[in-house]
Amino acid sequence: MASNRNGVQRGSAKFDRPLKPRPRPSSPSPGSALRRATSAARNADAVPGRVRVAVRLRPRNAEEMMADADFADCVELQPELKRLKLRRNNWDSDTYEFDEVLTEFASQKRVYEVVAKPVVESVLDGYNGTVMAYGQTGTGKTFTLGRLGEVDASDRGIMVRSMEDIFADLSPNTDSVTVSYLQLYMETLQDLLNPANDNIPIVEDPRNGDVSMPGATLIDITDQHTFLELLRVGEANRIAANTKLNTESSRSHAILMVHIKRSVLESEDIVSSQNGEASHLTKPSKPLVRKSKLVVVDLAGSERVHKSGSEGHMLEEAKSINLSLSSLGKCINALAENNAHVPFRDSKLTRMLRDSFGGTARTSLIVTIGPSPRHRGETSSTILFGQRAMKVENMLKIKEEFDYKSLSRKLEVQLDKLIAENERQQKSFEDEVEKINLEAQCRIAEVERNFADALEKERLKCQMEYMELVKELEQKLVLNQERHDCNSSVADNGEGPTSSSAGEVTEVKMLLETERIRRKAAEEEVEHLKNQLGKHTQTQAGDVEIIKLRNILEDEANKKKRLEEEIIILRSQLLQLNFEADQMRRCLENGSSGSTFSAMDSSRQSQFKDTANGQKSSVATLFEQVGLQKILSLLESDDANVRIHAVKVVANLAAEEANQKRIVEAGGLTSLLMLLRRYEDETVRRVAAGAIANLAMNEANQELIMAEGGITLLSMTASDAEDPQTLRMVAGAIANLCGNDRILMTLRSQGGIKALLGIVRCGHPDVLSQVARGIANFAKCESRASNQGIKSGRSFLIEDGALPWIVQNANNEAAPIRRHIELALCHLAQHEVNAKDLVSGGALWELVRISRDCSREDIRNLARRTLSSVSTFKSELRRLRVDY
């Protein structure tokens, strides 16, 4: 960094470009903290930021004025040039450049604005920040940082002023601030707010390098008065002593940590309906929580024992202080020189400051020096420390997390609104239908009255015509009777012929028959007219109304269907978010409570079990509210999102044995197989395969799956898919089917074994574990069939080419894969017909290893029995002179 020219050493004036200045509100407002973050800002790369270093000169004290009255100051400041000259002697000096040079007359406000305020603003924007003071004991580090300013407000230090700016910018409704105050004394981390807590561990997250102190006291604060009270308590508990250089020398490093959580929002997207119009349903935005941390470090002063006069216990304190400061200097030297190894773990102080130097925090360092020429060596060491720190580059990053709780509350409110809107529309629909029914009944009654009147008139008309015809016939009958009597009298007298009367009788009979036919025809005509009148009336009165009602009912049914689909989507999203929020909360709690990562790993299984049980109960609640038929009908929805959510719900329901029979009886199995056949969406196929795998755990469903061509569809999916999760689900389904003796032949003939062997191309351990389980199940069933005399000949696994993969993975590092393969190999080896293939394929040596080294006693004993019972193996082992 430095170059010597004419005996003068100059430091480089390299400045990093600061972040874009943030607008400061003129007055605090509730909405000032609620800002909208774009996805581009969230995904931006880290911002480089060099450690900024300022030097501050302490004025002479009374002792120095007397002792050094005849000597000039050892330093000369040039604040306008941001330079400092350190005198070697009366004619030569070294020159250094810093980011800021603060004279002995610089006010506390000026110091805060040039050193700490940019860091505080970065912390409010979501970055981590560190402000640290370094220097010889008695040079004003605690005065610069921790001065409370109770007597004179202008003496307030960086701690007090930074909290004033933080409270001015935060919103109490959406943001929160927590504070912890610690001291590092004799390499022991102690809590200044709870002195009984005197051995706090330091935990590092291996994923992101974050350092946390899980045992430290965290106090929520909402105002400046509470913060000042905490500082008073902490300063009262901090260890100090009287030395020759400082009457109140700090004997520990003080660390103030301020944790800030701020809420930000993304812009909301409006979901479009199928016809391109904007729907009233908005895609839920993802609220974010920005977590930042401000660390203010008041380092204990470096001292030389012969000058400070420390002895006894104070001497041990001085050794500990100098040792930790030396470790800090080594780390900064390594970072400045870009060394591959930085010794952060040499001291607890460097472990705590790992993020501040070479990490992701914006760091400002203020080095404090004194003017006395007697302490020129300490002053030179302090200046060189600051010069090396200026070479350290940090990469600033914003830490954002999804605010699942806020999003869950928002979705619940939106769901309640949709349910209320649905109920209101349902009530309006029912009222409208009732009104239409009343109008239709009135019109039908009116049509019936008109029809009855017309029918009565027609009946009276026909009756009158009938009466007239009867009367006419009676008159003709009387007339004919008179003629007959007359003819009879003539005949008695022997006069006139009788043929005329016979003709008249015949004529009358014909007339009567004609009238009867006409009457019957008239009655049929009346009945026909009655039917036509009824049809005509119904057609005229009912067609228009029926068409209108039908259109209205179809529109309302479509609206109701869309609302129900939206409600189901929202419910599913709400359940999923609750599940993820609960899982993240448990992970964070377990991660912060444990001191080692093995404890975190051991708690994952129980944590997953609890969250899974909560998700199952939530899905069961959704199942009871919506109904199975409705959920299955959504599997054929044209909306991809609806289809995906529906198949997820069916998969969760199928995980419980109590629901499987109902799903199969309702046609759910057929619908899931249809999804595999019809859609190429990776998510749909993955979840559908998982649901089929759940159903395949029930032996009663396995034959149904085979009968409907399920193994063929699973084989096609396995050949097309590349996603490990999809392949794991397909392999799990086939593995479940491999455990059924009755479908063994069909499974093999339809390509089930070759599909499993094709899946091994993925190479993912979870996928290979399912493949190994399927092969073990098949080998077990095949061995049982051979023992019962149902099957003869070589194993289908050997014929389909599975033996090389079995031998290759018999000693796999993954325990689940190895256990299944060992079991499959033992079942294959039990039959003499497979022995030659096993010997030629190298499986004999694996059997010997299994009989000796297998962790499971039952498999180990099975391998031993097999080696001792199969003649081919015994002769081969005798030939090779191998003991087993």
Protein Blocks (a to p, Z undefined) as FASTA:
>chain_A
ZZceehiacddfbdcdddddddddfbdcfklmmccddfklmmpccddddddddddddddd
fklmmmmmmpccfbdcdfknopacddfblmbccddddfbdcdfkbcfklmmmmmmmmmmm
mmmnopacdddddddehilpmmmmmonolmbmmlpcfklmmmmmmmmmpcfklgccdddd
dddeehiacdfklmklmcccddddfknopacdfkbccdddfbfklmmmmmmmmmmmpccd
ddfkbmbbcfbdcdddddddddddddddddddfkopacfbdcdddddddddddddddddd
dddfklnopghjllmmmmmmmmmmmmmmmmmmmmmnopabdcfklpmklmmmmmmnopab
dcdddddddfbfklmmmmmmmmmmmmmmmmpccdddddddddfklmmmmmmmmmmmmmmm
mmmmmmmmmmmmmmmmmmmmmmmmmmmmmmmmmmmmmmmmmmmmmmmmmmmmmmmmmmmm
mmmmmmmmmmmnopajfklmmmmmmmmmmmmmmmmmmmmmmmmmmmmmmmmmmmmmmmmm
mmmmmmmmmmmmmmmmmmmmmmmmmmmmmmmmmmmmmmmmmmmmmmmmmmmmpmbfklmm
mmmmmmmmmmmmmmmmmmmmmmmmnopklmmmmmmpfblklmmmmmmmmmmmmmpmklmm
mmmmnommmmmmmmmmmpmcfklmmmmmmmmmmmmmpmklmmmmmmnommmmmmmmmmmp
mbfklmmmmmmmmmmmmmpmklmmmmmmnommmmmmmmmmnopaklmmmmmmmmmmmmmm
mmmmmmnomagcjdfklmnopmmmmmmmmmgfblklmmmmmmmmmmmmmpmklmmmmmmn
opmmmmmmmmmmpmblklmmmmmmmmmmmmklmmmmmmnopaZZ
